[in-house]
Every structure is written in structure tokens, then in C-alpha cells.
Amino acid sequence: MSTPQLTRDDNAATTNSQPKAVWAVAFASVIAFMGIGLVDPILKPIGEQLHATPSQVSLLFTSYMAVTGVAMLVTGVISSRFGAKKTLLSGLAIIIVFAALAGMSGSIGEIIGFRAGWGLGNALFIATALATIVGAATGGVAKAIILYEAALGIGIATGPLLGGVLGGISWRGPFFGVSVLMAVAFIAIVVLLPETPKAAHPTSITAPFKALRHRGLLTVSITALLYNFGFFTLLAFTPFPLDMGTYAIGFIFCGWGILLALSSVFLAPKLQARFGSLPMMALSLALFAIDLAVMGMFTEHKVVLIVGVVIAGAFLGVNNTLITEAVMISAPVERSTASAAYSFVRFGGGAAAPWVAGKLGEHNMSLPFWLGAVCTAAAVAVLYIGRTALAHIDDHDPAPHSVEEAQAITVAD
């Protein structure tokens, strides 16, 4: 999400005067977001050593994203009744257990199942982390969001790199690495984060579905569902035609993550201020669709694929920030409710795309990229059709105004 530009003194205050609790949650957030791209470098080794097809290996993403999306519907219900700290710790504990179990797996089916459990823990954690940082941070909401976005960006960028380094030792290494790091984060939150109060009004499980009646939120959600076909084709399928070692794949997707983080935090706000949210969302998605189409035309050329992956980070970073803001103000409902509804719909694309891409790729390596390009172009069309319902989004301050409203919308945006 977009944040105001800070002066050097502001940044100094942000980095030097935050409570230890804030740093504990921020550290855990880095590790949680590492999980998105962590398995990229080990997809091929897992397939080779466990005798699995690309579509079977891609189910590691599908099970993870499907469970995360469905679980998003109940995270608000859980956190509003048990408090943020208990919800965070529950999510971390689940990730610790299922990441370790994935590392001990002996078949592709076991890993797919344990990744599904991992997705449940991830949903509980990331849906609560931003609210906790906002509640514990000093200096206002804007500075708290800067910290959260920085943690998100670091996690997105370093996940593939860590996966490459540990995957170079064994494909099991990245799973055990996450389990250990999450255990450290769990202890840090137990020690440093004070007990958090429960919400004054428990969230209803039907609230996200009712929120989707609002055309603006539905438009943004369907847009995200469609472009997630392109996003997760890029993330889950590209390692197969690249056919490179774990270190190389890790560095390539690290470059993608760095560009995504930089464009999300620094470039998107400037473009938004100058040209507006809707035009820049449409342009960034159109450029991403073109990027995927070029990768589809030149799939046999590894240089094209590498460049295509890295520059996609810039397009996705801008879009992620702007679409997150749009969700926050697209409907007259609590922002936590809008987040849950949006995440549930968009993860449909995130869950289906890896398996579909893997199946298509078993017949023709170019087809997944073409499908991603077509779906992303369709996302631009949906955004255009629903533009009137989103005409107001640049007239509001997207920053959350209360801890209850400050629920995170994940980057698998």
C-alpha cells in the first residue's frame, strides 16, 4: 500500500525509536513472506528426485494458496475473539510444524499436503501482522506501514535467494530453514509482544461475502484473480523452462523480488500522485501482459526469460501497491472485511494457475505464458469495465485509521 514520503529525520525516528515488539513482528513478517518464493529454486530438484511431473510439483503452490485464501475468511473471526498475539503465535506454530514436516516428506503428495497446512498458518499470521505493528509502533500509522512494507519487500526478495542457497545443499533445506527461523520469531513474539486486547465487536464470518456485493470491491477482486494467473505462472512455472541450478534460479527471482519491493515502496506513490491510481494499475497490468507474451514467444531463449522475470517485478510492484489501496477504500465496509473478501477471491487465481500452467507446460512450454498474458489482459478489461465504481479511490486517504481496520492484504497480490 502507498505511504507518504518521509524525510531523513522521520526515517531515523522510524528505525531507531520503535519498541522491540514492533521489530519482533516485522522480523516474523520477513520470514512469512519468504515462504512465497522459497520453493522456486527447488521445484525442479523436487520433481527429479521424487519423480513428479511439473503439474504435480506446481501443486505445492496450489495447496498453499488455496488454503490461505479460504482461511482468510475466518482469520478476522479468530483474531477478533482471541486477540492478535494469540492469533500470530498460532499461525507461527502451524508454520513451524508443517514446514518441518514438508522437509521430512518422502513423496510429492506429502509435501503438497504439508504445504496446505503451512498455508493455514500463513493466513493466520499475515492477516494479523500489520494490525499488530500499527498498534505497537510509535510515530503514527504511516511509519508503521513503512516498516511493514519494508519487511514484506525483504521477505519477497530474500525468499528465492535463501531457497537457492539451502536448496543447493538439499531440496529439504529450505523447508527446515523456514521452520527454524519461524521458531526464533515465535520466541521473539512471546517475549517481546505484550498481550493485545480483543476487538470490541467480533467479526462475522458472513461479512466478507456481503462485502462483495459492492461493485468496486468485486471489480478489484476479479481483476486480481485474473492477473494472479499471470503472476503465479511466472513464479511457479518459469523455473522449468529455465532449467538452471538452484543458485541461479534463486538469484534470478531475488532480482525480481528486489525490483518488486523497490517499485512498490518508492515508484508506485510517485506514479500514483502524477497520473492517478486507475491509469497506473491498467498500465502496469498491460505491460505485465506484454512481458508474459514476449516470454511466450521466446520461451526457448533463457536470456529472454530471465529479463522477463526480473522486469516483471517493476510492473507487479506498482500494481500491488495501488490495488491494495483500492481494496482499502473500494467499499463502505471495515477494511479487515474488505481484505478478507478480496484475498478469498484473488487466491482462486493463485491456487489454480500453478497447476494449469504445469499441465499446459507438459505439452508445450510456451502455452502457460500465453495463458497468463491473456488472463492479465482480461484483468485490464475488467478494471476498465468497472472503472466508474472505482472513480473515487484517489479522493481518500487509504491509510488505516484503527488497529481493527489495519489488516494486511498479502503480496501475493
N, C-alpha and C positions, 0 to 999 in steps of 0.2 A: 504494500500500500504506500501511497505517496506521503512524504513528510516534508515539513518546511526546511529550508536551508538553515544550517546552524553556523554561527560564527566560530572562530577558533576558540574563544573563551568558553562558548557554550559547549563545544565538543570536549574541552578539557574538563569542564564540570561534569559532563555526562560520564566520561571514562574514569574520573578519579574519585567521585563522591557518591557512587551508588552503594547501597547496602550489599552485604555478602549474599543475601538471599537472591538478589537480582542476578548476580554472577552465577550462582548455582543453577538457576533455571535457564539462564542463557547458555551455559555450558551443556546442559542436558538437551537443549534445543538443537545445538550444533550436531550432537550425536544422533538425535532423532532424524534430522534432515539428511544426515549422511546415508541413512538407510535407503533413500530413494534411488541413488545411483551406485550404491555399494556393489551390487551384484553384476553391474555391466561388464567389468573385466573378466569375470569368471563364468559368464554364460556358456562360452564355447568349451572351456575345460570341463564344466559340469556335464554338458552334453556328451563329450567324448568319453569321459571316464564312467559315466552312468548309462551310456548307450541310449541317449534320449534324442529325439528329433528337435529341431528349432521350435516347433509349436509347443512341444511338451515343456521345454526349458522356459519358454515365454510365460508359461502358467505361473512361474514364480512371481511375476508382476501381476498377473490376473487375480490370483487368490489374495494377494496382499492388498490390491486396490479395491477389489470387490468388498472385502470385509471392512476395510477402512471406510468406504462410502456408506455402507449400511449402518455401521457402528456410529457414524456421525449423527444419526437420527436420535440416538439415546445418550450421547455424551452430555448434552445440556441437562437432560433429566437427572443423570447421575451426579454431575458436579453441583447442581443446584440443591441437591438433597444431602450430599456428603461433604461438600466443601472442596475447594481447589486442591489443597495439599493432598488429601486422601486420593483424589482422582489422579493427580500427577504420579503419585507413588504407585498406584495400581497399574497405570499404564507402563511405567518403567519396569515394574516387577514382571509383567507379562512379556515385555520385550526381552528382558534378561533370560527368562526361561526358554522362550521359543527360538530366540537366536541361537542359544547354545544347543538346543535340540536339532535345529537345522544343520549345525556344524557336525553333529554326530550321526546324521542320516546316512542310510545305506542305499537309498533309492530316490529317484526323482519324485515319486509320489509322496514320500515322507517330507521332502523339502517343501513341496508345494503346500502340503497341509500345515507345516510349521510356519511357513510364511504367512498363511492365513491368520494364525494366532498372533503373529507379530503385527499384522495389520490392525487387530483389535487393540493391542496395547498402544500402537502408534496413534490411533484415533483418540483414545482417552487422553494421551499426553498432549498432542498438538492442539486439540480443541480447547485446552485449558491454559497452555503455557503463556500466551500473550496476555490473557486476563490477569494472570499472576504477576507477570513483570510490571504491568501497568499499576497494579495495586501496591507493589512493593517499591517501585522506583521513585527517586526524587527528581524534581525538575520538570514535572509535567508529562502529559501523555505523549507529546511529540517526541521527546527524548527517549521515552520508554520504547516507542515504536522503532526508533532508530536502532536501539540495541537489539531488538527482536529481529529486525530485518538484517542486521549485520550477522547475527547468529545463523539465520536462515541461509544467507549467502555463503558463509564459510562452510556450512554443512553441505550445501549443494555442490560446492566446488571441490571439497576435500573427500567426499564420499567415494567417487571413482578412483581418486588417487590412492586412498587407503586400500580400496578393494584391489587395485593393481599391485600394490606392494605386498600385501598379505596373500593375495591370490597367487603371486609368484612363488610362494612357499608351498601353498596347498589351496585348493578351492575351498577348503573348510576354514581357512584362516580368517577371512572377512567376517564370517558369522561369529566365531569365537571372539574376535576383536570387538565387535559391537556389544556382545554380552558383557565383556569385562568393562568397557567404557561406560555402559549404562549402569553397571553396579557401582562404579565410582560416583556417577551422577546421582544415583539413588541415595547413597550415603550423604552426599553433599546437601541434598534437599532435606533429608531427615534432620540433619544437624543445623542447617542454616536458615531454613524457611519456617517461620512461625506458623502456628495453626491459623487457617483462614476461615472467616465466617461463612455460613451457608447463605444462599440467596434468600432475600425476603419473600420472594414468590417463586415456588418451584415451577420449573418449565414443563409444559405439557408435551407429551410425545406426538400429539397430532399437529402441533404448531407449525413445524416445517412444511407439512403438506398444505396447510391452509395458506401459508405464505406464498406458495407457488401459484395461487390464484391471481397474484399481481403480475400484470403483463411484463413490467420492467424486469423483475427478478426472474421470471420464466425465460425471457429473451436472453438474458445474460447466462443463465444456466445451460440452455440448449446450445448457445454459442460455445461455451466451454466444453460441453460434451463432445461436440463435433471436432473442435481443434485438438482435443486430447487424443483423437485418433492419430493426428499427425505427431503430436508430442511424444506419445508412447511408442509409435513406430520408430521414431528417431532414437529413443532411449533404449528400447528393448530389442529391436531388430538389427540396427546398424552394425553391432559387433560381428554379426555373422558374415555379411559380405566383406567387411573389412578384413576378417580372417588374419588378425595380428595377435601378438602376445599380450599377456595380461598387463605388463607395464605400459606398453604402447597404448592400449585401449584406455587405461587409467589416465594417462597424461592427456589424451585427446578429449575425454569427457571432463577432465579437470579444466581444460581451456574453455570448454562450453560453459561449465558452471561459473567460472570467474567472470566471463563476459555477461552471463545472465545476471549475476549478482550486481555487477557494476552498472549495467543498464537499468536494472530495477531500482536501485537506490539513487543514482545520480542523473541518468539520462531521462528517464520517464517523467520526473517532475518538471524538467525544463521544457520538454516537448509538449506536455500537457498544458503548461501555462501559456505557451505560444500558440498552439494550434487547437487545443481542446481535446477532451477525452475520446469522444466517439471517432473523430477522424484519425487519431493516432492508433486507436485499437484496430480500426479497419485496415489501416496501412500496415501495421506490424503483422497482422494476420495474413494479409495479401502477400507480403514479402516472404513470410514463412512458407506459404503455399507454393510460391515460385521456387524457393530454395529446395523444397521437397521434390518438386517436378524436375529440377535440374539433377538432383541426386538419382531420380528415377531414369533419366535419360542417359546418365553416365555412371551407372552402378558398378561397372567393371573397372572404373578408374578410382583407385584408392585415394588419390590426392583430392579429387572432387568430393568424395565422401567425407574426408577429414575436414576440408574447408567448409563444406555444407553443415557439418555438425557444429563446428565452433561458431560460425556466424549466426546460426540459429539461436544461440544464446542471447544475442542482442535483441532479436525480434521478440523472443519469448519473455525476456526480462521486462521490456517496455509493456507488453500486453499484460503480463501477470500483475504488475503494479496497478495499471489502470482498470483492469477488470475486477480486481479485488476492491478497489474504491467504489466501483459501480455497484457491486453487490451490497456494500455497506449502506448505500443510500437509494437503492433502486425500488424499495418497497417500504411502506409505513409500518414496519414491524421491528421488533427488537433485533439488533444486529447479530446476536448469537443465533437467533432463529433463522435469519436470512442466510447466515453462514452454513448452518446445518442443511437447509434445503438445497442450497447451491452445491455444496460438497456431495450430497447424495446423488444429484443428477449428473454432475460432471464426472464423477468417478465411474459412471457407466461406460463412458468412452475410455477412461483409463484402464478399466478392467477388461473390456472386450478387445481393444486394439492390439495388445501384445500377442494374444492367441491367433487372432485373424491374420496379423502380419506374418507370424511364423508359418501358418498354414499356406498362405499365398507364396511365401518365400521358398517353400519346399518345391514349388513348381516353377517359379520364375522370380529371381532375386529383385527385379525392378518393380513388380506389382505392389508390394507393400508401400513403397514411396509414392506411387501414383494414387493409391487409395488414400493415403494421408494427405496428399495435396488436394484431392477432390473434396474430402471432408472438411479440410481447413478453409477451402474456398467457399464451401456451403456455409461455414460459420460466419463468413463475411456477409453472405446474403441474408442470413437470419438477423444479424446485427443491423443491417440496412432496413429490413422489413419492420423491425421493432424499434426503430430509432426515435419515433415520437414518444414512446413510453420512457425513453432514457434522456430526453432533451434537457431534463433538469439537473443532470448529475454534476455539471460544473458550477452549479449555483449553491452548493452546500459544502461544508467542511466535513470531510469523510472521517476525521479522527474520532474514535470512540469517546463518549463523554462519561462513561461509568465503567467500573470493573465488570459488572454483569453484562454490559454490551460488548466488551472488548474481547470477543472470542476470535481465535485465529482461523484464517482461511488458508489451508495448506498450500505449498508451492508446486505441488504437482499440478498447480494452476498451469 
